[in-house]
Amino acid sequence: MGTALFRVYFRGGPHPGTWNRFRHYGPTNARFDHHEPPPHVQNRGMLYAASHPRTPLAEVFQAGRTINARRDEPWLVGFRLAMDVRLLDLTELWPTRAGASTAINSGPRPVARRWSGAIYEAYPAAAGLWYGSSMDGNAPCIALFERAEEVLPSLPSFHRALADETLRAFLETCSEALGYRLVL
């Protein structure tokens, strides 16, 4: 409890969201979606976050390697979980003991999604997964299952549009570190 977490979400575009909304549509192309195929709205939900604010930028904008601070109104949010949650650690030996490897964090996404679904079924007490970012040097990330919806705080501790001028220096530093282009 108390670990600072960060995520980027979009207020605009084809699928607008809120900072604390779990995505109940899936599976999508996201790594650990535990949704049942075919893609549809369902009870299973997912929320991705990271322990460093640069990491969600690396993850969310990886396809084009361009951080666009305006398109679809991206926001950066920071929060602390209201209570401890049980996460399955995919950064240590569990994947090896289970018949996989830590490549689950960076290998083919369909394989990771199948593992996530199997983990969800086999470990009903697990609120999600602890894994290393494949885009930000294995920085710690979490994928929370809908089982953890009640542990989100009512308000975030940090909440700013990426287009907010106060984030400019931070975004410049992050884009340079990641080798991403920045569009302000």
Order of alpha helices (4+ residues) and beta strands (2+ residues): beta-beta-beta-alpha-beta-beta-beta-alpha-alpha-beta-beta-beta-alpha-beta
